Amino acid sequence: MLDFPRWKQAFYWSLAAIAMLAALPSIFAFAGLRWPSQLPRPEVNLGLDLAGGSHILLEANPDQVRRQRLEAMDEDVRQRLKQNAPDVRIGDISTKDGTVSFLVDDPSQLDKAREAVLPLTNGAQLTGQRDWDIQVLDGNRIVLTPTQAGVDLAVSQAMDTATEVVRKRIDALGTREPTIIRQGAQRIVVQVPGLKDPAALKALLGQTAKLEFKLVDSTASPTDLAQGIVPPGSQIVPCADAGSCGGAPTLAVRRLGGIKGDQLTNAQQTFEQQNNRPVVSITFDQAGGAKFAKLTSENVGKPFAIILDGKVISAPNINEPILGGSAQISGNFTVESANQLAISLRSGALPVDLKVVEERSVGPDLGADSIKKGMLAMLVGTTALAVFILVTYGRFGVYACAALIVNVLMILGIMAIANTTLTLPGIAGFVLTIGAAVDANVLINERIREERHRGRRVVQAVEMGYKEASRAIFDANITNVIAAALMFIFGSGPVKGFAVVLVIGIVTSVFTAVTMTRMWVANWLRRARPTEIAL
């Protein structure tokens, strides 16, 4: 058991050396020293509580979700009647007073129309309740009213989607370990470490990135548009700026038949070949590409509007069919604004507008103080443990102290290599790991002492001590790893930070306290061949 070939020793030392070298940039940073720029720089990231950063509280408006459901139901009713009851003639569909209603011209077809739209009033979750109540009023008017259960479910789903979209956008900025969690029914908390100026973050999160392509209604006259009058089936959309619509403040577009941005698969900031202006190149999925090809093929020579967040940003003519599933969005973009739009489109549109209701910057002063106190606690704790181990176990205590130092450096190195984030609870996990790291050596040394008292020779006592104690050490640490893994899976923010440090610390402490010390003891026994050991 105490036989360590040279290749095995070289392998163990290589693992420890790589981890310890990776810890050096972080140690330099904590000490306020400058690491040479020519060398690789893996570094432990600091969380919001240590490095400072931005804290933003976002709030959604549930009324917007209700309006979106009404608009979606309007279109669904039209499509459903067209597919399942094409002979039923109806009047205009109204979305006033928070309901969707329409008149059936022939009262004898009322039941047929009702049966056609009834599947749209599906149940909310699995409660048996409907998302919409359906009624017949005034003899021939069908009215669909959203239920509270359906509204609550729609708001919850919209907030879940918004949380994921926010997460994707912030991750695309290259920030490290942001905290993004829902708070209550309609709020999202965003905490980004290291971001001192949240202006760019607010601009990115405040953009819904709802992209639409719709045909321009060329029959609408500018005079009527100025008075808010448009032909049936069209709607007025404001222009983002004077240059977006050829100098006009608004544009009339066809309400139905367009393409939505949720069929995009990619968006990148590029440059236009002719004049090198920043543009956003987009790619549709298979269904979206086919629909875009059909739209452009059937409307060559006609203008179509590119609408972002309810405003026309460009209205080019369709010069030829676009069949490749790719297109470019041009406008008055800078490189930065085009890149932000590309990030927003890649991450998906927010299902609901988010308003910043609270904003604050967290300074790094508290973090610096926490780091100093944490380092002081580690130093004091390590010194006290070292004194106790040296006094109690002599030479074996020296090995235990050396293993403790290697353990601390390996934890920092592995955290730097894995690009993890250290938070204030993580420092607590760090200190806890140091305190628990010597437990394995205590168990081993006490077991060796017992074997010597039973009359075993030095080599046999050491071998049995490591063999028997290792079982208990591995069993105890496996349960700790399971607990830490559960905290990482089900926890968030500071809890995750604590769990990460704890798992890394457990693995490195077992490696250093058992494997490394056993290797050192084996080399000493082989070299000195002692007949007695002081324990």
C-alpha positions as CSV (number, residue, x, y, z in Angstrom):
1,M,0.0,0.0,0.0
2,L,2.9,2.4,0.7
3,D,4.6,1.6,-2.6
4,F,4.6,4.7,-4.8
5,P,6.4,4.3,-8.2
6,R,8.1,7.3,-9.6
7,W,5.6,7.7,-12.4
8,K,2.7,7.8,-9.8
9,Q,4.5,10.4,-7.7
10,A,5.2,12.5,-10.8
11,F,1.5,12.3,-11.8
12,Y,0.3,13.4,-8.3
13,W,2.8,16.2,-8.2
14,S,1.8,17.4,-11.6
15,L,-1.9,17.6,-10.6
16,A,-1.0,19.6,-7.5
17,A,1.5,21.8,-9.4
18,I,-1.0,22.7,-12.2
19,A,-3.7,23.7,-9.6
20,M,-1.2,25.6,-7.5
21,L,0.2,27.5,-10.5
22,A,-3.3,28.4,-11.6
23,A,-3.9,30.0,-8.1
24,L,-1.0,32.5,-8.5
25,P,-2.9,35.1,-10.5
26,S,-5.7,35.2,-8.0
27,I,-3.3,35.5,-5.1
28,F,-1.6,38.4,-6.9
29,A,-5.0,40.0,-7.4
30,F,-6.0,39.6,-3.7
31,A,-2.6,41.0,-2.6
32,G,-3.0,44.0,-4.9
33,L,0.0,43.0,-7.1
34,R,0.1,43.1,-10.9
35,W,0.3,39.7,-12.8
36,P,2.5,39.8,-15.9
37,S,0.3,40.4,-19.0
38,Q,2.4,38.0,-21.1
39,L,1.4,35.0,-18.9
40,P,-2.0,33.2,-18.9
41,R,-4.3,34.6,-16.3
42,P,-6.9,32.2,-14.9
43,E,-8.5,34.1,-12.1
44,V,-11.3,33.5,-9.5
45,N,-14.2,35.8,-10.2
46,L,-15.7,37.7,-7.3
47,G,-19.4,37.9,-6.7
48,L,-21.5,41.0,-6.3
49,D,-21.0,41.1,-2.6
50,L,-17.2,41.1,-3.0
51,A,-16.5,42.9,-6.3
52,G,-19.5,45.3,-6.3
53,G,-21.7,45.6,-9.4
54,S,-25.3,46.5,-10.4
55,H,-28.6,45.5,-8.9
56,I,-31.7,46.0,-11.0
57,L,-35.3,45.1,-10.2
58,L,-37.5,44.7,-13.2
59,E,-41.3,44.7,-13.2
60,A,-43.8,43.5,-15.9
61,N,-47.2,44.9,-16.6
62,P,-49.8,42.0,-16.5
63,D,-52.3,44.2,-18.5
64,Q,-49.9,43.8,-21.5
65,V,-50.2,40.0,-21.3
66,R,-54.0,40.4,-21.3
67,R,-53.9,42.5,-24.4
68,Q,-51.6,40.1,-26.1
69,R,-53.9,37.2,-25.3
70,L,-56.8,39.2,-26.8
71,E,-54.8,39.9,-30.0
72,A,-53.7,36.3,-30.3
73,M,-57.3,35.0,-29.7
74,D,-58.6,37.4,-32.4
75,E,-56.2,35.9,-35.0
76,D,-56.9,32.3,-33.7
77,V,-60.7,32.8,-34.1
78,R,-60.2,33.9,-37.7
79,Q,-58.0,31.0,-38.5
80,R,-60.2,28.5,-36.8
81,L,-63.4,29.6,-38.5
82,K,-61.6,29.7,-41.9
83,Q,-60.3,26.1,-41.5
84,N,-63.3,24.4,-39.7
85,A,-66.3,26.5,-40.7
86,P,-65.5,28.3,-44.0
87,D,-69.2,28.7,-44.8
88,V,-69.9,30.7,-41.6
89,R,-70.1,34.4,-42.3
90,I,-69.2,36.7,-39.4
91,G,-68.9,40.4,-38.8
92,D,-65.8,42.2,-37.6
93,I,-64.2,40.7,-34.5
94,S,-64.1,43.1,-31.5
95,T,-61.6,43.1,-28.7
96,K,-63.2,45.8,-26.6
97,D,-63.9,45.6,-22.8
98,G,-61.3,42.8,-22.4
99,T,-63.3,40.2,-24.5
100,V,-63.2,38.8,-28.0
101,S,-66.6,38.9,-29.7
102,F,-68.1,38.6,-33.1
103,L,-71.5,38.4,-34.8
104,V,-72.7,35.4,-36.8
105,D,-74.7,36.6,-39.8
106,D,-76.9,33.5,-40.0
107,P,-78.3,32.5,-36.5
108,S,-78.8,29.0,-37.8
109,Q,-75.0,28.6,-38.0
110,L,-74.4,29.8,-34.5
111,D,-73.8,26.3,-33.1
112,K,-71.4,25.5,-35.8
113,A,-69.4,28.6,-35.2
114,R,-69.4,28.0,-31.5
115,E,-68.2,24.4,-31.9
116,A,-65.4,25.6,-34.3
117,V,-64.0,28.0,-31.7
118,L,-64.7,25.9,-28.6
119,P,-61.3,24.1,-28.7
120,L,-59.6,27.5,-28.3
121,T,-60.9,27.7,-24.7
122,N,-58.6,25.0,-23.5
123,G,-58.1,24.3,-19.8
124,A,-55.8,26.2,-17.5
125,Q,-53.1,23.8,-16.3
126,L,-54.8,20.5,-15.2
127,T,-57.5,22.0,-13.0
128,G,-60.3,21.4,-15.5
129,Q,-60.9,25.1,-15.6
130,R,-61.0,26.9,-19.0
131,D,-58.7,29.7,-20.1
132,W,-61.7,31.4,-21.7
133,D,-65.4,31.4,-21.0
134,I,-67.6,31.2,-24.1
135,Q,-71.1,32.7,-24.2
136,V,-73.8,33.5,-26.7
137,L,-75.4,37.0,-26.2
138,D,-78.0,39.0,-28.0
139,G,-79.1,35.9,-30.0
140,N,-76.2,35.8,-32.5
141,R,-73.1,37.2,-30.8
142,I,-70.4,34.9,-29.5
143,V,-68.3,36.3,-26.6
144,L,-65.0,34.9,-25.4
145,T,-64.0,36.2,-21.9
146,P,-60.6,35.3,-20.4
147,T,-60.8,33.5,-17.0
148,Q,-58.7,34.5,-14.1
149,A,-57.0,31.1,-14.0
150,G,-56.1,31.5,-17.7
151,V,-54.7,35.1,-17.1
152,D,-52.7,34.0,-14.1
153,L,-51.2,31.1,-16.0
154,A,-50.4,33.3,-19.0
155,V,-48.7,35.9,-16.7
156,S,-46.6,33.1,-15.0
157,Q,-45.5,31.6,-18.3
158,A,-44.6,35.1,-19.6
159,M,-42.5,35.8,-16.5
160,D,-40.7,32.4,-16.8
161,T,-39.9,33.1,-20.4
162,A,-38.8,36.7,-19.7
163,T,-36.5,35.4,-17.0
164,E,-34.8,33.0,-19.4
165,V,-34.5,35.7,-22.1
166,V,-32.9,38.1,-19.6
167,R,-30.5,35.4,-18.6
168,K,-29.5,34.8,-22.2
169,R,-29.0,38.5,-22.9
170,I,-26.8,39.1,-19.9
171,D,-24.7,36.0,-20.5
172,A,-24.2,37.2,-24.1
173,L,-22.6,40.4,-22.6
174,G,-19.8,38.2,-21.2
175,T,-20.6,38.9,-17.6
176,R,-19.8,36.3,-15.0
177,E,-22.2,34.5,-12.7
178,P,-25.1,36.9,-12.7
179,T,-28.0,36.3,-10.3
180,I,-31.3,36.3,-12.1
181,I,-34.4,35.2,-10.2
182,R,-38.1,35.8,-10.1
183,Q,-39.5,37.8,-7.2
184,G,-43.2,37.5,-6.7
185,A,-45.6,37.2,-9.5
186,Q,-44.3,39.9,-11.9
187,R,-40.8,41.0,-10.9
188,I,-37.3,39.8,-11.8
189,V,-34.2,40.6,-9.7
190,V,-31.0,41.0,-11.8
191,Q,-27.6,41.3,-10.1
192,V,-24.4,41.5,-12.2
193,P,-21.0,41.5,-10.5
194,G,-18.3,43.8,-11.7
195,L,-20.7,46.0,-13.8
196,K,-20.3,49.5,-12.4
197,D,-22.4,51.4,-15.1
198,P,-25.8,49.7,-15.7
199,A,-26.8,52.0,-18.5
200,A,-25.9,49.4,-21.3
201,L,-27.6,46.7,-19.2
202,K,-30.8,48.7,-18.8
203,A,-30.9,49.5,-22.5
204,L,-30.5,45.8,-23.4
205,L,-33.1,44.6,-20.9
206,G,-35.5,47.4,-21.8
207,Q,-35.6,46.3,-25.4
208,T,-38.4,43.8,-26.0
209,A,-36.9,42.8,-29.3
210,K,-40.2,41.8,-30.8
211,L,-39.4,41.7,-34.5
212,E,-42.1,41.5,-37.3
213,F,-42.0,41.7,-41.1
214,K,-45.3,43.0,-42.5
215,L,-46.4,44.2,-46.0
216,V,-46.9,47.9,-46.4
217,D,-50.4,48.9,-47.4
218,S,-49.6,51.2,-50.3
219,T,-53.3,52.0,-50.8
220,A,-53.4,54.1,-47.6
221,S,-53.2,57.8,-48.4
222,P,-50.9,60.1,-46.3
223,T,-53.9,62.4,-45.6
224,D,-55.9,59.5,-44.1
225,L,-52.9,58.3,-42.1
226,A,-52.5,61.8,-40.6
227,Q,-56.1,61.5,-39.4
228,G,-55.6,58.0,-38.1
229,I,-57.7,56.4,-40.9
230,V,-56.5,53.2,-42.6
231,P,-58.1,50.7,-45.0
232,P,-59.8,47.6,-43.5
233,G,-57.3,44.9,-42.4
234,S,-54.4,47.4,-41.9
235,Q,-53.0,49.2,-38.9
236,I,-50.9,52.3,-38.3
237,V,-47.3,51.8,-37.0
238,P,-45.1,54.7,-35.9
239,C,-41.7,55.1,-37.5
240,A,-38.6,54.9,-35.4
241,D,-37.1,58.1,-37.0
242,A,-37.7,60.3,-40.0
243,G,-35.4,58.2,-42.2
244,S,-37.1,54.9,-41.5
245,C,-40.2,55.6,-43.6
246,G,-38.9,58.0,-46.1
247,G,-39.7,61.0,-43.9
248,A,-43.2,60.0,-42.9
249,P,-44.0,59.8,-39.2
250,T,-46.2,56.7,-39.6
251,L,-46.8,53.8,-41.9
252,A,-49.8,51.6,-42.7
253,V,-49.1,47.9,-42.7
254,R,-51.2,44.8,-43.2
255,R,-52.3,43.4,-39.8
256,L,-52.2,39.7,-40.8
257,G,-50.0,37.6,-42.9
258,G,-46.6,38.8,-41.7
259,I,-43.6,36.9,-40.2
260,K,-42.6,37.1,-36.6
261,G,-39.1,37.1,-35.2
262,D,-39.6,34.0,-33.1
263,Q,-38.7,32.0,-36.2
264,L,-35.1,33.3,-36.2
265,T,-32.3,30.9,-35.5
266,N,-29.4,33.4,-35.5
267,A,-28.6,37.1,-35.6
268,Q,-25.2,38.7,-35.9
269,Q,-23.9,42.2,-36.3
270,T,-22.2,42.6,-39.7
271,F,-21.5,45.3,-42.2
272,E,-23.3,46.1,-45.5
273,Q,-21.0,45.4,-48.5
274,Q,-21.8,48.5,-50.5
275,N,-21.3,51.3,-48.0
276,N,-19.9,49.4,-45.0
277,R,-22.7,50.5,-42.7
278,P,-23.5,48.3,-39.6
279,V,-26.4,46.0,-40.2
280,V,-27.9,42.9,-38.5
281,S,-27.8,39.7,-40.5
282,I,-30.5,37.2,-39.5
283,T,-31.3,33.6,-40.4
284,F,-34.7,32.0,-40.3
285,D,-35.5,28.4,-39.3
286,Q,-36.9,26.1,-42.0
287,A,-40.5,27.1,-41.6
288,G,-39.7,30.8,-41.3
289,G,-37.4,30.7,-44.3
290,A,-40.1,29.1,-46.4
291,K,-42.6,31.7,-45.3
292,F,-40.2,34.5,-45.9
293,A,-39.4,33.1,-49.4
294,K,-43.1,32.9,-50.2
295,L,-43.8,36.5,-48.9
296,T,-41.0,38.0,-51.0
297,S,-41.8,35.9,-54.1
298,E,-45.4,36.9,-54.1
299,N,-44.8,40.6,-53.5
300,V,-41.8,41.6,-55.7
301,G,-41.7,45.3,-56.2
302,K,-43.7,46.0,-53.1
303,P,-42.4,47.5,-49.9
304,F,-42.5,45.6,-46.6
305,A,-41.9,47.0,-43.1
306,I,-39.4,45.7,-40.6
307,I,-41.0,46.4,-37.2
308,L,-39.0,46.3,-34.0
309,D,-40.9,46.8,-30.7
310,G,-43.9,48.4,-32.4
311,K,-41.8,50.9,-34.5
312,V,-40.8,50.7,-38.2
313,I,-37.0,50.7,-38.4
314,S,-36.9,50.1,-42.1
315,A,-39.3,49.8,-45.1
316,P,-37.3,48.5,-48.1
317,N,-38.8,47.4,-51.4
318,I,-38.7,43.7,-52.3
319,N,-36.5,43.8,-55.4
320,E,-36.3,40.1,-55.9
321,P,-37.4,36.9,-54.0
322,I,-35.2,36.1,-51.0
323,L,-35.0,32.3,-51.0
324,G,-32.0,31.5,-48.8
325,G,-33.7,32.0,-45.4
326,S,-31.3,34.9,-44.6
327,A,-31.8,38.6,-44.7
328,Q,-30.3,41.9,-43.4
329,I,-31.9,44.5,-41.1
330,S,-30.6,47.9,-41.9
331,G,-31.3,51.2,-40.2
332,N,-29.5,54.0,-38.5
333,F,-27.3,51.6,-36.5
334,T,-24.0,52.1,-34.8
335,V,-21.8,49.0,-34.3
336,E,-22.8,49.0,-30.6
337,S,-26.6,49.3,-31.2
338,A,-26.5,46.7,-34.0
339,N,-24.6,44.3,-31.7
340,Q,-27.2,44.9,-28.9
341,L,-30.0,44.3,-31.3
342,A,-28.4,41.1,-32.5
343,I,-28.0,39.9,-28.9
344,S,-31.6,40.7,-28.2
345,L,-32.8,38.9,-31.3
346,R,-30.7,35.8,-30.6
347,S,-31.9,35.5,-27.1
348,G,-35.5,35.9,-28.2
349,A,-38.2,38.5,-27.7
350,L,-39.4,39.4,-24.3
351,P,-43.0,38.3,-24.0
352,V,-43.8,41.4,-22.0
353,D,-42.1,44.8,-21.5
354,L,-40.0,45.1,-18.4
355,K,-39.7,48.4,-16.5
356,V,-36.8,49.2,-14.1
357,V,-38.4,49.9,-10.7
358,E,-35.3,49.8,-8.6
359,E,-31.7,50.4,-9.5
360,R,-28.6,50.6,-7.4
361,S,-24.9,50.1,-7.7
362,V,-23.0,48.1,-5.1
363,G,-19.6,49.4,-4.3
364,P,-16.6,47.1,-3.8
365,D,-15.6,48.6,-0.5
366,L,-17.6,46.1,1.5
367,G,-16.3,43.3,-0.6
368,A,-12.7,44.4,-0.1
369,D,-13.3,44.5,3.7
370,S,-14.9,41.0,3.5
371,I,-12.0,39.6,1.6
372,K,-9.5,41.0,4.1
373,K,-11.4,39.6,7.0
374,G,-11.9,36.3,5.2
375,M,-8.2,36.1,4.5
376,L,-7.5,37.0,8.1
377,A,-9.8,34.3,9.3
378,M,-8.1,31.7,7.1
379,L,-4.7,32.9,8.3
380,V,-5.6,32.7,11.9
381,G,-7.4,29.4,11.5
382,T,-4.6,27.9,9.5
383,T,-2.0,29.0,12.0
384,A,-3.9,27.7,15.0
385,L,-4.4,24.3,13.2
386,A,-0.8,24.1,12.3
387,V,0.4,24.8,15.8
388,F,-2.0,22.2,17.2
389,I,-1.1,19.5,14.6
390,L,2.7,20.1,15.0
391,V,2.5,19.9,18.8
392,T,0.3,16.8,18.7
393,Y,1.8,14.7,15.9
394,G,5.4,15.9,15.3
395,R,6.7,14.8,11.9
396,F,3.3,13.6,10.8
397,G,2.0,17.0,11.8
398,V,4.5,18.6,9.4
399,Y,3.1,16.5,6.6
400,A,-0.5,17.5,7.6
401,C,0.4,21.2,7.6
402,A,2.1,20.9,4.2
403,A,-1.0,19.2,2.9
404,L,-3.1,22.0,4.3
405,I,-1.2,24.6,2.4
406,V,-1.3,22.6,-0.8
407,N,-5.0,22.2,-0.3
408,V,-5.7,25.9,0.0
409,L,-3.7,26.6,-3.2
410,M,-5.4,23.8,-5.1
411,I,-8.9,25.1,-4.2
412,L,-8.0,28.6,-5.5
413,G,-6.4,27.1,-8.6
414,I,-9.3,24.8,-9.5
415,M,-11.8,27.6,-9.0
416,A,-9.7,29.8,-11.3
417,I,-9.5,27.1,-14.0
418,A,-13.2,26.4,-13.7
419,N,-14.0,30.1,-13.9
420,T,-16.2,29.9,-10.8
421,T,-17.3,32.9,-8.7
422,L,-16.3,33.5,-5.1
423,T,-19.0,35.0,-2.9
424,L,-19.1,35.9,0.8
425,P,-20.7,32.6,1.6
426,G,-18.0,31.0,-0.5
427,I,-15.4,32.5,1.8
428,A,-17.3,30.8,4.7
429,G,-17.1,27.6,2.8
430,F,-13.4,28.1,2.2
431,V,-12.8,28.6,6.0
432,L,-15.0,25.6,6.8
433,T,-13.0,23.4,4.4
434,I,-9.7,24.4,5.9
435,G,-11.0,23.5,9.4
436,A,-12.3,20.2,8.2
437,A,-9.2,19.4,6.0
438,V,-7.2,18.2,8.9
439,D,-9.9,15.8,10.1
440,A,-8.6,13.1,7.7
441,N,-5.0,13.4,9.1
442,V,-6.3,13.3,12.7
443,L,-8.2,10.1,11.9
444,I,-5.1,8.6,10.1
445,N,-2.7,9.6,12.8
446,E,-4.9,8.3,15.7
447,R,-5.4,5.0,13.8
448,I,-1.6,4.7,13.4
449,R,-1.1,5.4,17.1
450,E,-3.7,2.7,18.0
451,E,-1.9,0.1,15.7
452,R,1.4,0.9,17.4
453,H,-0.1,0.4,20.8
454,R,-1.3,-3.0,19.6
455,G,2.3,-3.9,18.9
456,R,2.5,-3.6,15.2
457,R,5.8,-2.5,13.6
458,V,6.1,1.0,12.2
459,V,5.5,0.2,8.5
460,Q,2.6,-2.2,9.3
461,A,1.1,0.4,11.7
462,V,1.3,3.2,9.1
463,E,-0.1,0.9,6.4
464,M,-3.0,-0.2,8.5
465,G,-3.6,3.3,9.7
466,Y,-4.1,4.6,6.2
467,K,-6.0,1.6,5.0
468,E,-8.6,1.6,7.9
469,A,-9.0,5.3,8.3
470,S,-9.4,5.9,4.5
471,R,-12.7,4.0,4.6
472,A,-14.2,6.3,7.2
473,I,-12.8,9.3,5.4
474,F,-14.3,8.5,2.1
475,D,-17.7,7.6,3.5
476,A,-17.9,10.8,5.5
477,N,-16.8,13.0,2.5
478,I,-19.2,11.3,0.1
479,T,-22.1,12.3,2.2
480,N,-20.7,15.9,2.3
481,V,-20.4,15.9,-1.5
482,I,-24.0,14.7,-1.8
483,A,-25.2,17.5,0.5
484,A,-23.2,20.1,-1.4
485,A,-24.4,18.8,-4.8
486,L,-28.0,19.2,-3.7
487,M,-27.3,22.7,-2.5
488,F,-25.8,23.5,-5.9
489,I,-28.7,22.0,-7.8
490,F,-31.6,23.4,-5.8
491,G,-29.9,26.6,-4.5
492,S,-29.2,29.9,-6.2
493,G,-26.8,32.8,-5.8
494,P,-24.9,32.7,-2.5
495,V,-26.0,29.1,-1.7
496,K,-24.5,27.9,-5.0
497,G,-21.3,29.8,-4.3
498,F,-21.0,28.1,-0.9
499,A,-21.7,24.7,-2.5
500,V,-19.1,25.1,-5.2
501,V,-16.3,25.9,-2.8
502,L,-17.4,23.1,-0.5
503,V,-17.3,20.5,-3.2
504,I,-13.9,21.6,-4.5
505,G,-12.6,21.8,-1.0
506,I,-13.8,18.3,-0.1
507,V,-12.1,16.8,-3.2
508,T,-8.8,18.6,-2.7
509,S,-8.7,17.9,1.0
510,V,-9.1,14.2,0.5
511,F,-6.5,14.2,-2.2
512,T,-3.9,16.2,-0.1
513,A,-4.7,14.7,3.3
514,V,-4.8,11.1,2.2
515,T,-2.9,10.6,-1.1
516,M,-0.2,13.3,-0.8
517,T,0.6,12.7,2.9
518,R,0.7,8.9,2.3
519,M,3.2,9.5,-0.5
520,W,5.4,11.7,1.7
521,V,5.3,9.3,4.6
522,A,6.1,6.3,2.2
523,N,9.2,8.2,0.9
524,W,10.3,9.0,4.4
525,L,9.9,5.4,5.6
526,R,11.7,4.0,2.6
527,R,14.6,6.5,3.1
528,A,14.9,6.5,7.0
529,R,13.6,3.1,7.9
530,P,12.7,4.2,11.5
531,T,12.1,1.7,14.3
532,E,9.9,4.2,16.2
533,I,7.7,7.1,15.4
534,A,6.6,9.9,17.7
535,L,2.8,10.1,17.8
